Amino acid sequence: MSGAFLPYIQSLTAAWNTEEYSHGYFIPVLSALIGWNLLVVAQFSAFEFLAHYGFVVCLIGLFLSFFGIPYTKTITFPLIYLLFCIPLPRLIQVTLSAKLQLISSTIGVYILQTLGISVFQEDNIIDLGLQKLQVVEACNGLRYLFPFMSLSFLIAFIFEDKMWKRVIIFLSSIPITIFMNSARIA
């Protein structure tokens, strides 16, 4: 793979040997230092997500450094798509998990009531009269939401139409996932 870039790197270093682009040798080093600093901050602060996002930022910086803005623009989507493989910060994930549990429980109870089943809800506990069911963290729907959002982002990118339609395709993954998880709970 790296051999495929060898002719381009050679022409790039040739450009760096001119007076106009002689600073080009410093940019990859500075970009790597910035990425390394983000990594150090992440290690000392115990916020791993900083290192994860820092890696993507470092990749973008390296592409900008080695190939310039026009080439980096052509690969913007794959670089942004990398963000979908990075876990959310734990605090955000825990908060989102709790909210999705409650939303899914409430919609699940509403579905059951619509079907004529007598059911009551108290927080994440579904009371069926003879039996009480607790909607636990594993039923929050995040294991469906994250992959579905990444897939819908990819589909929205491939879909060649107006931007607002692409945004709707991507954002629709959220209510679809919540409804499907609620139906599963019901």
C-alpha positions as CSV (number, residue, x, y, z in Angstrom):
1,M,0.0,0.0,0.0
2,S,2.7,2.5,1.0
3,G,4.6,1.7,-2.2
4,A,1.6,3.0,-4.2
5,F,2.2,6.5,-2.7
6,L,6.0,6.4,-3.3
7,P,5.9,8.4,-6.6
8,Y,3.7,11.1,-5.0
9,I,5.9,11.3,-1.9
10,Q,8.9,11.7,-4.2
11,S,7.2,14.6,-6.1
12,L,6.1,16.1,-2.8
13,T,9.7,16.1,-1.5
14,A,10.8,17.6,-4.8
15,A,8.3,20.5,-4.2
16,W,9.6,20.9,-0.6
17,N,13.1,21.5,-2.1
18,T,11.8,24.7,-3.7
19,E,11.8,28.0,-1.8
20,E,8.0,28.4,-1.8
21,Y,7.4,25.0,-0.1
22,S,10.6,24.5,1.9
23,H,8.5,24.6,5.1
24,G,6.9,21.4,3.9
25,Y,9.4,19.3,5.8
26,F,8.3,20.7,9.1
27,I,4.5,20.3,8.7
28,P,4.4,16.4,9.1
29,V,6.7,16.7,12.1
30,L,4.5,19.4,13.7
31,S,1.3,17.5,12.8
32,A,2.8,14.4,14.5
33,L,3.7,16.5,17.6
34,I,0.2,17.9,17.8
35,G,-1.2,14.3,17.7
36,W,1.3,13.2,20.3
37,N,0.4,16.1,22.6
38,L,-3.3,15.1,22.3
39,L,-2.2,11.5,23.2
40,V,-0.3,12.7,26.2
41,V,-3.2,14.8,27.4
42,A,-5.5,11.8,27.0
43,Q,-3.2,9.5,28.9
44,F,-2.8,11.8,31.9
45,S,-6.4,12.8,32.0
46,A,-7.8,9.3,31.6
47,F,-10.0,10.5,28.8
48,E,-9.2,7.9,26.1
49,F,-11.7,9.5,23.7
50,L,-9.2,12.4,23.4
51,A,-6.6,10.0,22.0
52,H,-9.2,8.4,19.7
53,Y,-10.3,11.7,18.3
54,G,-6.7,13.0,18.3
55,F,-5.8,10.1,16.1
56,V,-8.3,11.1,13.5
57,V,-7.3,14.7,13.7
58,C,-3.7,13.6,13.3
59,L,-4.6,11.6,10.2
60,I,-6.4,14.6,8.7
61,G,-3.3,16.8,9.5
62,L,-1.0,14.2,7.9
63,F,-3.1,14.1,4.7
64,L,-3.2,17.9,4.6
65,S,0.6,18.0,5.1
66,F,1.5,15.3,2.6
67,F,-1.2,15.8,-0.1
68,G,-2.7,19.2,0.4
69,I,-6.2,20.6,0.5
70,P,-7.5,19.3,-2.8
71,Y,-6.6,15.7,-2.2
72,T,-7.7,15.8,1.5
73,K,-11.1,17.2,0.3
74,T,-11.6,14.1,-1.9
75,I,-11.1,11.8,1.1
76,T,-13.0,13.9,3.6
77,F,-15.8,11.3,3.8
78,P,-13.6,8.3,4.7
79,L,-11.8,10.5,7.3
80,I,-15.1,11.6,8.9
81,Y,-16.5,8.1,8.7
82,L,-13.7,7.0,11.0
83,L,-15.4,8.9,13.8
84,F,-18.1,6.2,13.8
85,C,-15.7,3.6,15.1
86,I,-14.8,5.8,18.1
87,P,-16.7,5.2,21.3
88,L,-18.5,8.1,22.9
89,P,-17.1,9.5,26.1
90,R,-18.3,7.3,29.0
91,L,-20.2,10.2,30.7
92,I,-22.2,10.8,27.5
93,Q,-22.8,7.1,26.9
94,V,-24.1,6.6,30.4
95,T,-26.4,9.6,30.2
96,L,-27.6,8.6,26.7
97,S,-28.1,5.0,27.9
98,A,-30.4,6.1,30.8
99,K,-32.4,8.4,28.6
100,L,-32.9,5.7,25.9
101,Q,-33.9,3.1,28.5
102,L,-36.7,5.4,29.8
103,I,-37.8,6.4,26.3
104,S,-37.8,2.8,25.1
105,S,-39.7,1.6,28.2
106,T,-42.3,4.4,27.8
107,I,-42.9,3.7,24.1
108,G,-42.9,-0.1,24.8
109,V,-45.6,0.4,27.4
110,Y,-47.6,2.6,25.0
111,I,-47.4,-0.1,22.3
112,L,-48.7,-2.7,24.8
113,Q,-51.5,-0.4,26.0
114,T,-52.5,0.3,22.3
115,L,-52.8,-3.5,21.9
116,G,-55.2,-3.6,24.8
117,I,-52.8,-5.1,27.4
118,S,-53.2,-3.7,30.9
119,V,-49.7,-2.4,31.8
120,F,-48.3,0.3,34.1
121,Q,-44.9,1.8,34.1
122,E,-42.8,3.2,37.0
123,D,-39.4,4.5,35.6
124,N,-37.9,1.5,33.9
125,I,-40.1,-1.1,35.5
126,I,-43.0,-2.4,33.5
127,D,-45.8,-3.8,35.7
128,L,-48.0,-6.4,34.0
129,G,-50.0,-7.1,37.2
130,L,-48.8,-10.6,38.0
131,Q,-45.2,-9.9,36.8
132,K,-42.9,-7.0,36.8
133,L,-40.2,-6.5,34.2
134,Q,-37.2,-4.3,34.5
135,V,-35.8,-2.7,31.4
136,V,-32.1,-2.9,32.2
137,E,-29.2,-1.1,30.6
138,A,-28.6,-3.8,28.1
139,C,-32.0,-2.9,26.6
140,N,-31.2,0.8,26.0
141,G,-30.8,0.2,22.2
142,L,-27.3,1.7,21.9
143,R,-26.0,-1.6,20.4
144,Y,-28.5,-1.0,17.6
145,L,-28.2,2.8,17.4
146,F,-24.5,3.1,16.8
147,P,-24.2,0.5,13.9
148,F,-27.4,1.8,12.3
149,M,-26.3,5.4,12.4
150,S,-22.9,4.5,10.8
151,L,-24.8,2.5,8.1
152,S,-27.3,5.3,7.5
153,F,-24.4,7.8,7.2
154,L,-22.8,5.6,4.6
155,I,-26.1,5.3,2.7
156,A,-26.7,9.0,2.9
157,F,-23.2,9.6,1.4
158,I,-23.9,7.1,-1.4
159,F,-27.3,8.5,-2.1
160,E,-26.9,11.2,-4.7
161,D,-29.6,13.7,-4.1
162,K,-30.2,17.0,-2.3
163,M,-28.4,17.5,1.0
164,W,-31.6,17.8,3.0
165,K,-32.7,14.3,1.9
166,R,-29.3,12.9,2.9
167,V,-29.5,14.5,6.3
168,I,-33.0,13.1,6.8
169,I,-31.7,9.6,5.8
170,F,-29.0,9.9,8.4
171,L,-31.1,11.4,11.2
172,S,-34.0,9.0,10.6
173,S,-31.8,6.2,12.0
174,I,-32.3,7.6,15.5
175,P,-36.2,7.4,15.7
176,I,-36.2,4.1,13.7
177,T,-33.8,2.5,16.2
178,I,-35.7,3.8,19.2
179,F,-39.0,2.5,17.8
180,M,-37.6,-0.9,16.9
181,N,-36.0,-1.2,20.3
182,S,-39.3,-0.2,21.9
183,A,-41.2,-2.8,19.9
184,R,-38.7,-5.4,21.0
185,I,-39.3,-4.5,24.6
186,A,-43.0,-4.6,24.1
